[in-house]
Amino acid sequence: MDLCPRILPTGSLLLSLVLCACLLTAPHAQGRETITWLLRDLAPLIIARGPDRNRGAVDQTLPLLRAALPDYDHSVLRVNRARASQMLAEPGLYCDPALLWTAQRAQTIFYSVPSMNVLSSALIMQRSDLPLIARFMEDGKVDLSALLRSNTIALGTIAGRSYGRVVDSILAEAKGSQILAHHGNDAMGSLLRMERLGRIKALLGYWLEARYQARQEGLDPEQLVQVPIKGAASTQIVHVGCSDSPIGRRVVDALNPVLLELRNNQLAQLYAQWLAPHEQPGYLRETQALFNTGGNETYCNQR
C-alpha cells in the first residue's frame, strides 16, 4: 500500500507531503543514541563528594572519552556496583568507564583495551586489630584463604565488586556467614564505620579509596592499615565496558584508538597524582612497561 496518495487537491497535497515526510523520517525522529555512563564512588578514580568531587582520575578521563564520541549524546547516572552490573546486561546503551574484567561479566559486557593500571585491593583493618591476623601473615602478606577458613573474623565486601581473579576465587569458596556484602551506594563509608564500631574486623578495598572515604566519614585514616593479600597481583587492569550489543561494540571500537594513545601518559598521570610522591616514578615506569608490551589487548572479550 502506498504511503502517499498520488493525486490530491492542493491543500490536501501539502498536508499529505508533510505526513509523508513524517512517515519517511520516523526511524530518525528520535535523534541520536545516548550513552549512559554508570558511575559510583571509587576514589581516587571517581569522586562523587567531598572537596575533590569530580577530580578523580576517571572523572577527568570521561570528558576525553565523550569528546571521542561526538555522534552520541551522553548522560551520567550514579549507581552502586551491583546495579551497574545489572544495567550493563539490560537492553540499552550503558558504559562503565572503570571496570575490571571477569569471565562472568564478559558474558554481557563488551570490554575496551586496557585503559588504566591501578593498585590492587588489600585487606583494610584498624591498626589495633592487626594481632587478630598475625598467625596468617607470611612475608608481609595475609593468607586470606586460611584466614577465612579459620572463622576468626567477619569480612566486609562491596556487593558486585570484583577484587581480581585470586581474591574472587577465595571469596567464592568462603562461608557466606563470614562475608558481609554491602549493597548500598555509600558502601565503603558504611563498611569503614562498621569496622570502627567493631561490627567487622576487616574489609576489602583499595587503600587510596579507604583513606579518602575515612576522611569523608570523619574517621582518622592514620588508624587504618592495608595488608597485601598473598597470591594477588600488586596492580590491576581497568577497562571501559559497554553493553554487549552492536551499538555498544561500535562505541568500544571507537574508544580503543583513543585509549591506546592516552593510557601511557595522560591517563597514567591522572592516576599517579593520587599516589605519594615517592611512589609515582615506580608506578609510571611499571605502567608504561606493562602497556608497551601489548600483552593484554586481545583477551578481554574472549568468551
HUCOR-V129658 format. One record per residue. N is the residue number from 1. SS is DSSP state (hx for helix, st for strand, lp for the rest). OMEGA is omega in whole degrees, -180 to 180 (999 if undefined). D_LAST is the distance of its C-alpha to the last C-alpha in Angstrom with 2 decimals. Layout:
n->{N N}
ss->{SS SS}
omega->{OMEGA OMEGA}
d_last->{D_LAST D_LAST}
This chain:
n->{1 2 3 4 5 6 7 8 9 10 11 12 13 14 15 16 17 18 19 20 21 22 23 24 25 26 27 28 29 30 31 32 33 34 35 36 37 38 39 40 41 42 43 44 45 46 47 48 49 50 51 52 53 54 55 56 57 58 59 60 61 62 63 64 65 66 67 68 69 70 71 72 73 74 75 76 77 78 79 80 81 82 83 84 85 86 87 88 89 90 91 92 93 94 95 96 97 98 99 100 101 102 103 104 105 106 107 108 109 110 111 112 113 114 115 116 117 118 119 120 121 122 123 124 125 126 127 128 129 130 131 132 133 134 135 136 137 138 139 140 141 142 143 144 145 146 147 148 149 150 151 152 153 154 155 156 157 158 159 160 161 162 163 164 165 166 167 168 169 170 171 172 173 174 175 176 177 178 179 180 181 182 183 184 185 186 187 188 189 190 191 192 193 194 195 196 197 198 199 200 201 202 203 204 205 206 207 208 209 210 211 212 213 214 215 216 217 218 219 220 221 222 223 224 225 226 227 228 229 230 231 232 233 234 235 236 237 238 239 240 241 242 243 244 245 246 247 248 249 250 251 252 253 254 255 256 257 258 259 260 261 262 263 264 265 266 267 268 269 270 271 272 273 274 275 276 277 278 279 280 281 282 283 284 285 286 287 288 289 290 291 292 293 294 295 296 297 298 299 300 301 302 303}
ss->{lp lp lp lp lp lp lp lp lp hx hx hx hx hx hx hx hx hx hx hx hx hx hx hx hx hx hx hx lp lp lp lp lp st st st st st st lp lp st lp lp lp st lp lp lp lp lp lp lp lp lp lp hx hx hx hx hx hx hx hx hx hx hx lp lp lp lp lp st st st st st st lp lp hx hx hx hx hx hx hx hx lp lp lp lp lp st st st st st st lp lp lp lp lp hx hx hx lp st st st lp lp lp lp st st st st lp lp st st st st st hx hx hx hx hx hx hx hx hx hx st st lp lp st st lp hx hx hx hx hx hx lp lp lp lp lp st st st st lp lp lp lp lp lp hx hx hx hx hx hx hx hx hx lp lp hx hx hx st st st st lp lp lp lp hx hx hx hx hx hx hx hx hx hx lp lp lp lp lp st st st st lp hx hx hx hx hx hx hx hx hx hx lp lp lp lp hx hx hx st st st st lp st lp lp lp lp lp st st st st st st st st st lp lp hx hx hx hx hx hx hx hx hx hx hx hx hx hx hx hx hx hx hx hx hx hx hx hx hx hx hx lp lp lp lp hx hx hx hx hx hx hx hx hx hx hx hx hx hx hx hx hx lp lp lp lp lp hx hx hx lp lp}
omega->{-180 175 -175 174 -176 -175 -180 171 -172 -178 179 179 179 179 -180 179 177 180 178 -180 179 -179 -176 -178 -177 -180 -177 -172 -178 177 -173 175 178 173 175 180 -177 -177 177 176 179 -180 4 178 -179 -177 -174 -178 -180 -175 -178 -179 179 179 178 -177 179 175 -178 177 -174 177 178 178 179 179 179 -179 -174 -178 -179 166 -175 172 -179 177 180 -179 178 -173 -178 -179 178 179 178 -177 179 178 -179 175 -179 180 -179 177 176 -175 -177 -169 171 177 166 -180 -180 179 -176 176 -176 -176 176 -171 172 168 176 -177 -180 173 -175 177 -175 174 178 171 -179 -177 165 -178 -178 -179 -177 179 -179 -176 -174 -176 178 -179 177 -179 176 -180 -179 173 -173 -180 179 179 -179 177 -176 -177 -177 -174 169 -174 177 176 177 -175 177 -178 170 178 -178 -172 -175 -177 178 179 179 -179 -179 -178 -176 176 -178 -178 -179 -174 174 -178 -178 -176 -173 179 180 -171 -177 178 180 179 178 177 178 178 180 180 178 180 169 -178 180 174 176 179 175 -176 -180 178 -177 -179 -180 -178 177 179 179 -179 -178 178 -179 -179 179 176 180 175 176 180 178 -176 -179 177 -179 178 -178 178 180 -178 178 178 160 177 180 177 -178 178 179 -179 176 178 178 178 -180 179 178 -178 -173 179 180 180 178 -180 -171 -164 -177 -174 -171 -178 178 179 180 177 -175 -178 179 179 174 -176 -178 180 -171 -178 -179 178 -178 178 -179 -178 179 178 -180 -176 179 179 -180 -175 -176 -170 -169 -172 -160 179 175 -179 999}
d_last->{45.63 46.50 45.35 48.57 52.14 53.91 57.45 58.30 61.12 60.65 59.72 57.35 55.90 54.98 53.38 51.51 50.20 48.89 47.22 45.70 44.36 42.71 41.18 39.95 38.37 37.02 33.32 33.89 36.20 33.71 33.29 30.38 27.00 26.97 24.28 24.68 24.03 23.41 25.48 26.71 29.15 27.55 30.36 30.63 27.64 28.70 32.26 33.46 36.95 39.66 41.42 38.26 36.72 34.33 34.85 31.63 29.48 26.89 29.82 31.25 28.04 27.43 30.42 29.09 25.77 27.79 30.12 27.31 26.58 30.14 29.25 27.92 29.80 28.68 29.28 28.66 28.06 28.45 26.59 25.60 22.18 21.53 22.68 20.66 17.39 18.79 19.84 16.58 15.28 18.55 19.84 21.23 20.60 20.02 19.18 19.37 20.82 20.33 16.99 15.44 11.72 10.44 7.34 9.21 10.08 6.85 6.82 10.04 10.66 10.42 11.57 14.47 15.43 17.04 20.26 22.22 22.82 24.40 26.21 24.38 25.49 28.36 30.62 33.21 36.57 40.22 42.07 44.53 41.88 40.71 42.95 40.81 38.02 40.30 39.80 36.02 36.30 35.84 36.32 36.05 32.71 32.23 30.63 28.83 27.77 31.43 32.72 30.81 31.81 35.40 35.58 37.52 36.15 34.29 31.35 30.46 26.93 25.58 23.65 20.05 20.15 17.89 20.14 17.75 15.99 19.39 21.21 18.55 18.64 22.43 22.66 20.57 23.19 26.18 28.65 28.30 32.00 31.59 29.04 30.29 27.46 29.05 27.82 30.37 30.29 32.53 30.59 31.38 35.01 35.40 33.98 36.36 39.25 38.40 38.28 41.59 43.13 41.96 39.75 36.86 37.37 34.16 31.13 27.87 27.71 28.05 31.58 32.37 31.16 33.28 36.36 36.15 35.76 38.52 40.88 40.04 40.91 44.17 43.10 43.99 40.92 43.10 43.05 39.31 37.76 34.22 33.23 30.30 28.00 28.03 24.91 23.28 22.98 25.72 23.56 20.19 18.24 18.30 16.45 17.23 14.75 15.47 14.89 11.96 14.60 16.32 18.83 16.57 14.74 18.30 19.38 16.78 17.61 21.23 20.88 19.18 22.48 24.43 22.42 22.67 26.39 27.07 25.11 27.29 30.51 30.82 27.84 28.53 32.16 31.45 29.85 32.34 35.28 34.51 34.83 38.21 39.96 39.87 36.06 35.28 36.02 33.86 30.92 31.24 31.54 28.48 26.37 27.68 27.08 23.48 22.64 24.87 22.86 19.89 17.64 15.15 14.51 11.44 8.98 8.61 6.28 3.79 0.00}
